[in-house]
Amino acid sequence: MNKSTKVRFFSAVLAGCTAALAAPGSVAGGGTMQELLKVLKEQGTISQEAYDKLSDAAKEEAEKAQDKLSNTAKEEAEKTVKSQLPKFNKEGKLGFVSPDEKFSFEIFGRLQADAAWYWDDNTNLDSSTEFRRARLGVGGTLWDYWDWKFETDFADNEVDIKDAYIRNTYFSPFGIQVGNFKEPFSLEQLTSSRFITFMERSLADDFVPERNIGAMVQYIGSSWTASGGVFGEGIGNDDEDRTSNGGEGVGVTGRITAAPILAEDRLLHLGGAISWRKPDEPDDRLRIRARPESHIADQRLVDTGTIDGVDDFLRYGGEAAFAWGPWSLQGEYIYFDLSRETGGDPGFDGWYFYGSWFLTGESRAAAYKVDKGGVFDRIKPLRPWHAPDLGGRWGAFELAARYSTIDLSDSDIDGGEEDNFTAALNWYPNANLRLMLNYVKVLDIEAGDFDGSEPDLVQIRAQVDW
């Protein structure tokens, strides 16, 4: 074997040995090769020239292997660190989720700016502007099975606690919820104000219990739900626009819903609810009054006045919603049965019915959520508005019309009866923005202080939520 052949032979051996000795797990790769070359040189197997070349090659290979090992270790360390960092919530929510998804935290809120103009001679409705809602909240999950939420409203320069509860989902499909939240009654009331079709809920909504402190058990099936709970009064529950009584007392409320038709563009929702409440003595008083489906109006056109001697009262509600492609219908009927210690036991009722049509093809069926209790959720435009390149991407447009009525006259109570018609145009530039235009016509008021009044009003809203 001549000199050149020897060098090539040992170079090949060197490459293999260097790769093996410098591989991950080898701690003495470069030094061991240098010792081997010294032995070969001392035995005369290789010349000084060959030794120098092989030694330089060994050092170079060792350095490359070490660099590769260092880069690999660095990449593995970066992956480990990244895997331990919290991740942003899905669906564009502002928040974080732990790597094992057992913990989460998010910040959410909504802002609704309204303006309204009224036309009438004898109701003294004042045109004005307001922030209808200015809410900020936090929520999330602890240890996989504990959901929590805390939300406040800063409208009218006041701090009003809204939802404040914890919910255990360990026994899913059952859930147990404790805190301050909405009693399970009425599709319209349980659908968030971010997602209702009109700026204000119907006249019949004034019979509905809202947020109160209590405990509730809820079952969520594949297409049906059942909820029931026991409630006291809410945190600072002094909303005089709604059914109210002075004492805390106790209430029991339950609701069942079913969706026998449930698809991305088709829906049939049916539901019923019942709620019983007994006020605490001696504050056994009750008052029901309603604004004309406009919150800026400070005047209530129907009003029972204060009813004394209330023993207890029952609410019954039936609800239905139907959607077929861009068309939808929704309605509810609510009966309020009042028992008094003295005098007659009056019964009041109210109902509404409305239809809507998405000119741009969206369907309310796609926004229906069984897992949230059988309610409607966010409308997501098929073609969200994108200013730099519109190309027909103007968001979603919706037309809607509603008829609603409330009757607060029975027995010796002369609160009045009101019938309203509302027309609406909604523009959804994207899933988080909405501009609303409502025209409300009070068709008739019978009895009460505003008997015969028929005011008109136009109101607009700019809404953003996240």
C-alpha positions in Angstrom: 0.0 0.0 0.0 1.6 3.2 -1.1 1.7 6.5 0.8 -1.3 8.1 -0.9 -3.4 5.0 -0.5 -2.6 4.9 3.2 -3.7 8.4 3.7 -7.0 7.9 1.9 -7.6 4.7 3.9 -6.9 6.2 7.2 -8.9 9.3 6.3 -11.9 7.0 5.8 -11.3 5.2 9.1 -10.9 8.6 10.7 -14.2 9.9 9.4 -16.1 6.9 10.7 -14.3 6.9 14.1 -14.8 10.6 14.5 -18.5 10.4 13.7 -18.9 7.6 16.2 -16.8 9.1 18.9 -18.3 12.6 18.5 -21.9 11.4 18.3 -24.4 12.4 21.1 -23.5 10.4 24.2 -19.7 10.4 23.5 -17.8 12.6 25.9 -14.3 12.1 24.7 -14.6 12.0 20.9 -11.9 14.5 19.8 -9.4 13.6 22.5 -9.7 9.8 21.9 -9.0 10.2 18.2 -5.9 12.3 18.9 -4.5 9.5 21.2 -5.2 6.9 18.5 -3.3 8.9 15.9 -0.3 9.3 18.2 -0.1 5.6 18.7 -0.2 4.9 15.0 2.5 7.5 14.4 4.8 6.1 17.1 4.4 2.6 15.7 5.4 3.8 12.3 2.1 2.9 10.8 1.6 6.5 9.5 4.1 9.2 8.6 4.4 12.6 10.3 2.8 14.2 7.2 -0.2 11.7 7.4 -0.4 12.3 11.1 -0.7 16.1 10.7 -3.4 15.8 8.0 -5.4 13.2 9.9 -5.0 15.2 13.1 -6.3 18.4 11.5 -9.2 16.5 9.9 -10.0 14.9 13.3 -10.2 18.3 15.0 -12.4 19.7 12.2 -14.8 16.8 12.3 -14.9 17.0 16.1 -15.7 20.7 16.0 -18.5 20.1 13.4 -20.0 17.3 15.5 -19.8 19.5 18.6 -21.5 22.4 16.8 -24.3 20.0 15.6 -24.7 18.6 19.1 -24.9 22.2 20.5 -27.5 23.2 18.0 -29.6 20.1 18.6 -29.4 20.7 22.4 -30.4 24.4 21.8 -33.4 23.4 19.7 -34.5 20.9 22.2 -34.2 23.4 25.0 -36.2 26.0 23.0 -38.9 23.4 22.3 -39.1 22.6 26.0 -39.4 26.2 27.0 -42.0 26.9 24.4 -44.1 23.9 25.5 -44.2 25.3 29.0 -45.3 28.8 28.0 -49.0 29.7 28.0 -50.7 29.9 24.6 -53.1 32.5 23.3 -56.8 31.5 23.5 -58.4 30.2 20.3 -61.0 32.1 18.2 -59.2 35.5 18.7 -60.0 35.9 22.4 -57.8 38.0 24.5 -56.3 35.5 27.0 -54.0 32.6 27.7 -54.3 28.8 28.0 -51.8 26.6 29.9 -49.9 24.0 27.8 -52.0 21.2 29.4 -55.2 23.3 28.9 -56.2 22.8 32.5 -55.9 26.6 33.2 -57.1 29.5 31.2 -57.6 33.2 31.6 -59.3 35.7 29.3 -60.4 39.4 29.3 -63.6 40.4 27.6 -65.9 43.3 27.4 -68.5 45.2 25.4 -69.3 48.8 24.6 -72.7 50.0 23.3 -73.2 53.7 22.5 -76.9 54.7 21.8 -78.8 57.7 20.6 -82.6 58.1 20.4 -85.1 60.6 19.0 -88.8 60.7 20.0 -91.9 62.2 18.5 -95.0 62.7 20.7 -97.0 65.4 22.4 -98.0 64.0 25.8 -95.5 61.4 26.9 -92.5 63.7 27.6 -90.0 61.4 26.1 -86.6 63.2 25.9 -84.3 62.6 22.9 -80.8 61.9 24.2 -77.6 59.8 24.1 -76.1 57.3 26.5 -73.6 54.4 26.9 -76.1 51.6 27.2 -73.5 49.2 28.4 -69.8 49.6 29.1 -68.7 46.2 30.5 -65.3 44.7 31.3 -64.8 41.2 32.7 -62.4 38.4 33.3 -62.9 34.7 33.4 -61.3 31.3 32.8 -60.8 27.8 34.0 -59.0 26.4 37.0 -57.8 22.8 37.3 -59.7 21.7 34.2 -63.2 21.5 35.8 -63.7 24.9 37.5 -65.0 27.7 35.2 -65.3 31.2 36.6 -66.5 34.6 35.5 -66.6 38.1 36.9 -68.0 41.0 34.9 -68.9 44.6 35.8 -70.7 47.4 34.0 -69.5 51.0 34.1 -72.4 52.6 32.3 -73.9 55.8 33.8 -70.6 56.3 35.7 -71.5 53.6 38.2 -70.0 50.2 38.9 -72.6 47.4 38.7 -71.6 43.8 39.2 -73.2 41.5 36.6 -72.1 37.9 36.3 -70.0 36.7 39.2 -70.0 32.9 39.5 -68.1 29.6 39.5 -69.2 26.5 37.6 -68.0 22.9 38.1 -68.1 20.7 34.9 -66.5 17.5 36.4 -69.9 15.7 36.2 -70.4 16.6 32.5 -73.0 16.7 30.9 -74.2 18.0 34.3 -72.9 21.4 35.5 -73.2 23.0 38.9 -73.1 26.8 39.0 -73.1 29.1 42.1 -73.0 32.8 42.3 -74.8 35.8 40.7 -76.1 35.0 37.2 -79.3 34.9 35.1 -82.1 32.6 36.3 -82.9 30.1 33.5 -86.0 31.7 32.0 -86.7 33.1 28.5 -84.8 32.6 25.3 -84.7 36.4 24.7 -83.3 37.2 28.2 -80.7 34.4 28.2 -79.4 35.4 24.8 -76.7 38.0 25.5 -77.4 41.7 24.7 -74.5 41.4 22.2 -76.5 39.0 20.1 -80.2 39.9 20.4 -81.7 41.0 17.1 -83.1 44.4 18.3 -81.5 47.1 20.4 -83.8 46.3 23.4 -85.6 43.2 24.4 -89.4 43.1 24.0 -92.1 44.4 26.3 -92.7 40.9 27.6 -89.2 40.8 29.0 -90.3 42.9 31.9 -91.9 39.8 33.5 -88.6 37.9 33.4 -86.3 37.4 36.4 -82.8 38.5 35.6 -79.5 38.0 37.6 -79.9 36.8 41.1 -77.6 35.1 43.6 -78.2 31.3 43.7 -77.3 27.8 42.8 -78.2 26.0 39.6 -77.9 22.5 38.2 -77.8 22.2 34.4 -77.9 19.3 32.0 -76.5 19.8 28.4 -77.5 17.1 25.9 -76.7 16.8 22.2 -79.9 18.8 21.3 -81.7 19.5 24.5 -81.1 21.2 27.9 -82.6 21.2 31.4 -81.8 23.8 34.0 -83.1 24.4 37.6 -82.0 26.4 40.5 -82.8 28.2 43.8 -82.2 32.0 44.0 -82.3 34.9 46.4 -81.9 38.5 45.2 -79.1 39.8 43.0 -76.2 42.0 43.9 -77.6 45.5 44.2 -80.8 44.3 42.5 -82.6 47.7 42.2 -83.5 47.8 38.5 -86.9 49.6 38.7 -87.5 48.9 35.0 -88.2 45.2 35.8 -90.3 43.2 38.2 -89.0 44.1 41.7 -90.0 43.7 45.3 -88.4 45.1 48.5 -87.5 41.9 50.4 -85.1 39.2 49.3 -87.3 36.2 49.7 -86.6 33.0 47.7 -87.3 31.8 44.2 -87.2 28.6 42.3 -86.8 28.6 38.5 -86.5 25.9 35.8 -86.2 25.7 32.0 -86.2 22.9 29.4 -85.3 23.3 25.8 -85.1 21.0 22.8 -84.0 21.4 19.2 -85.6 18.6 17.1 -84.1 20.3 14.0 -80.5 21.3 14.4 -78.2 21.9 11.5 -75.8 24.6 10.2 -78.6 26.3 8.3 -81.8 24.9 9.8 -83.2 25.1 13.3 -86.3 24.4 15.3 -86.0 25.4 19.0 -88.8 24.8 21.6 -88.7 25.6 25.2 -90.6 26.2 28.4 -89.9 27.7 31.8 -91.5 28.2 35.2 -90.5 30.5 38.1 -91.9 30.8 41.6 -90.9 33.5 44.1 -92.0 34.4 47.6 -91.0 37.8 48.8 -89.7 38.2 52.3 -92.1 39.8 54.8 -92.7 42.6 55.7 -91.3 43.9 52.4 -94.0 42.0 50.4 -94.3 44.7 47.7 -94.1 44.4 43.9 -94.0 46.8 41.0 -93.9 46.1 37.2 -93.3 48.8 34.7 -91.9 49.0 31.2 -90.0 51.5 29.0 -91.2 51.6 25.3 -88.4 49.3 24.1 -86.0 52.2 24.4 -83.6 52.5 27.4 -82.8 56.2 26.9 -86.5 57.0 27.5 -86.9 57.7 31.2 -90.7 57.5 31.0 -92.5 54.2 31.6 -95.7 54.2 29.6 -97.3 51.2 31.5 -96.9 50.8 35.3 -98.7 48.8 37.9 -97.6 51.1 40.7 -96.6 49.5 44.0 -98.7 46.4 44.8 -98.8 45.7 48.6 -99.6 42.5 50.4 -97.9 40.1 47.9 -97.9 36.5 49.0 -96.1 34.9 46.1 -96.1 34.9 42.3 -95.6 32.5 39.4 -94.2 33.1 36.0 -94.9 30.7 33.0 -93.1 31.0 29.7 -93.2 29.3 26.4 -90.6 30.0 23.6 -90.0 28.9 20.0 -87.5 29.8 17.3 -87.3 28.6 13.7 -84.5 29.2 11.1 -84.3 28.1 7.5 -81.2 29.5 5.7 -81.2 33.3 6.1 -84.8 33.4 7.3 -85.8 33.1 11.0 -88.8 33.5 13.3 -88.9 33.8 17.1 -91.6 34.3 19.7 -92.4 33.9 23.4 -95.4 34.1 25.6 -95.1 34.9 29.4 -97.9 34.8 32.0 -97.5 36.4 35.4 -99.8 35.0 38.2 -99.8 37.1 41.4 -101.2 36.0 44.7 -102.1 38.6 47.4 -102.9 38.3 51.1 -105.9 40.6 50.6 -107.9 41.7 47.5 -108.0 39.9 44.2 -105.2 37.9 42.5 -104.4 39.6 39.2 -102.8 38.0 36.2 -100.6 39.8 33.7 -99.2 38.7 30.4 -97.1 39.6 27.4 -95.7 38.2 24.2 -93.7 39.0 21.1 -93.2 37.6 17.7 -90.6 38.6 15.1 -89.0 37.6 11.9 -85.5 38.4 10.4 -83.8 38.0 7.1 -80.1 38.1 6.3 -79.7 39.8 2.9 -76.1 38.4 2.7 -77.0 34.7 3.3 -76.0 34.2 7.0 -78.2 31.9 9.1 -79.2 32.3 12.8 -79.2 28.5 13.0 -75.3 28.6 12.8 -75.3 30.9 15.9 -77.5 28.6 18.0 -75.6 27.0 20.9 -76.9 24.0 22.8 -73.8 23.8 24.9 -74.5 27.4 26.2 -78.0 26.4 27.4 -80.0 26.6 24.2 -79.5 30.2 23.2 -78.3 32.3 20.3 -74.7 33.3 20.1 -72.4 35.4 17.8 -73.3 36.0 14.1 -70.2 35.5 11.9 -70.4 37.2 8.5 -69.7 35.0 5.6 -67.7 37.8 4.0 -66.3 40.1 6.7 -65.6 43.7 5.8 -62.0 44.3 4.8 -61.2 47.9 4.0 -58.0 47.6 1.9 -59.6 45.2 -0.6 -63.4 45.2 -0.3 -64.3 43.0 -3.4 -67.8 42.5 -2.1 -66.7 41.9 1.4 -69.1 44.2 3.2 -70.0 42.0 6.2 -73.6 40.9 7.0 -76.8 42.8 6.7 -80.0 41.9 8.5 -83.6 43.2 8.3 -86.1 42.4 11.1 -89.6 43.3 12.3 -91.2 42.6 15.7 -94.6 42.9 17.3 -94.8 42.9 21.1 -97.4 43.5 23.7 -97.8 43.7 27.5 -100.9 43.9 29.6 -100.7 45.2 33.2 -104.4 45.7 33.9 -106.4 43.1 35.8 -108.5 42.9 38.9 -108.1 46.3 40.7 -104.7 47.0 39.0 -104.9 49.4 36.1 -101.3 49.5 34.9 -102.2 49.8 31.2 -101.7 47.7 28.0 -99.1 48.6 25.4 -98.6 47.3 21.8 -95.4 48.0 19.9 -94.1 47.5 16.4 -90.3 47.6 15.7 -88.4 47.6 12.5 -84.6 47.0 12.5 -81.6 47.2 10.2 -78.4 45.6 11.4 -74.9 45.8 9.8 -72.2 43.4 11.0 -68.9 44.5 9.5 -67.3 41.5 11.2 -68.0 39.2 14.1 -67.1 41.8 16.8 -68.7 44.9 15.4 -72.4 45.8 14.9 -74.2 49.0 13.9 -78.0 49.0 14.6 -80.9 51.2 13.5 -84.4 50.7 15.1 -87.7 52.4 14.4 -90.3 51.8 17.2 -94.0 52.7 16.9 -96.2 52.5 20.0 -99.3 51.3 18.3 -101.7 51.8 21.2 -101.8 52.3 25.0 -105.0 51.4 26.7 -105.7 52.6 30.3 -103.0 53.8 32.6 -101.6 57.3 32.8 -100.8 57.4 29.1 -104.1 56.1 27.7 -104.2 56.8 23.9 -100.6 57.8 23.5 -98.8 56.6 20.3 -95.3 57.9 20.3 -92.7 57.2 17.6 -89.0 56.8 18.1 -85.8 56.2 16.1 -82.7 54.9 17.8 -79.2 53.9 16.7 -76.4 51.9 18.3 -72.7 51.3 17.7 -71.5 48.2 19.4 -68.1 46.5 19.8 -67.3 43.4 21.9 -64.3 41.2 22.5 
